[in-house]
């Protein structure tokens, strides 16, 4: 059975793969057959908490298994990169967060006002039928 490389060595390989990125998450699964997974924030990635760049390092050989760098993706990757920051309002500061809350609350407000108007119409019909 081959030995597992140290996490320190894997960190150095990942850092050399995307030198301008900084580490956000490091996953070291319990199964030695699964690779180390490094999640890195790169300068053009809009989401600081959950960036979309990864480096996967083989735990036995220190070889790079896969690299996912958002900067090298197509237009679909770039659009997908913006979905989560826009969804949770983490980009743009407080004004965008307030806008996200208002947009998120809109369906509830429309449903409640719709039910209230429906009840009002229904009550007025009943009153007309009784008179």
N, C-alpha and C positions, 0 to 999 in steps of 0.2 A: 504494500500500500504506500503510495507516494505521500510525502509530507505536504502539508498545507503551508503556503507562503505566509509571511507575517503581514499583518494589516498595514504596518508601516511601509513595507515594500510596495504593496498594492496602492497605497495613497500616492507614493512617488510616481508610479507608472501612470495613474489617473491624472495627476497634476501635469506630467509631461505631455499627456495626450491633449488636454485643453488647458494650456498654461494661464490663460487670462480668466479662467473660471475660478470661482471659489466654492468650497464645499458647503452644502446645505444639509444633506443626509448621507449617511454611510450605512449600507445594509450588509451585514455579515451573517448569512443564513447558517443555521445549525448543520445543514447537510454540506459536507465538503465538496460534493459534486456540483453544487450550484455556485455561480460566480459571485464575487463581491460586486455590489452595485453602488456606484457613486453618483449622486445627483448634484449637479453643479449649476450655479447661477452664472450666466454669461452676460456681458454688458447690454446686449439688445433684448434680453428676455424680460418681459414686463412684470412677471410674477416673482417676487422675491421669496415668498414662502414656499411655493411649489413650482420651482423652475422645471423646464422641460428638457434639459440636457442631461444625458446619462453617459457613463463609461462603465462597461462591464469587464471585469478582470478575472481570468481563470485563477482559481484559488490554489491550483497545484503548480502551474507553470509561469504565472505572472504574464501570460499572453493577453492581449486585448481581444475579448470575445466580440464586443460590439461597441459602437459609439453612436450616440444620437445627439447631434448638435443642432439646436434650433436654427442657428444661423445658416446652415447648409440645406435647409428644407425648402420645399416649393411653396407656392402661395397657400395651399391648403394647410400646411404646417404652420405658417405664419398666422393664418386666421384662427386655427385651433389654439395657438399659443395665447391669443387674446381672449378666448372664451371665458376662462376661469376668472381672470382679473376683472373683466367687465361684469361677470355674474355676481361676484362677491363684493364689488366696489372697492377693491384694494388698490386700484390705480386711479390717480387723479385727486386723491385727498378727500376731505370732508364733503365738498360739493357733490362729487360723484357718488359717495356713499349715501347721501341724502336722496339724490336722484334714484339710486338703486332701491332704496326703501319705498319711495313713492311709487315707482313703477311696479314693484313687487306687491304693494298694497292695493293697487288699482283693481285687479280682478275681484278682490274681496269687497271693496267698496261698491263696485258695480253690481255684484250679486246681492248685497244687502239692500241697496236702493231699489233694485229691480223687484225683490220680494215685497218690500214696503209698498211700492207703487201698485203691484199686483193685488195685494191685500186691500188697499184703499179702493181700487176699482171694483173689486169683488164686493166689498161692504156697501159701496154706493149702489150697485145693482140690486143687492138684497133690500136696501132701503126703498128703492123705486118699486120693487115688486110688492112690498108690504103696503105701500101707500095706495 
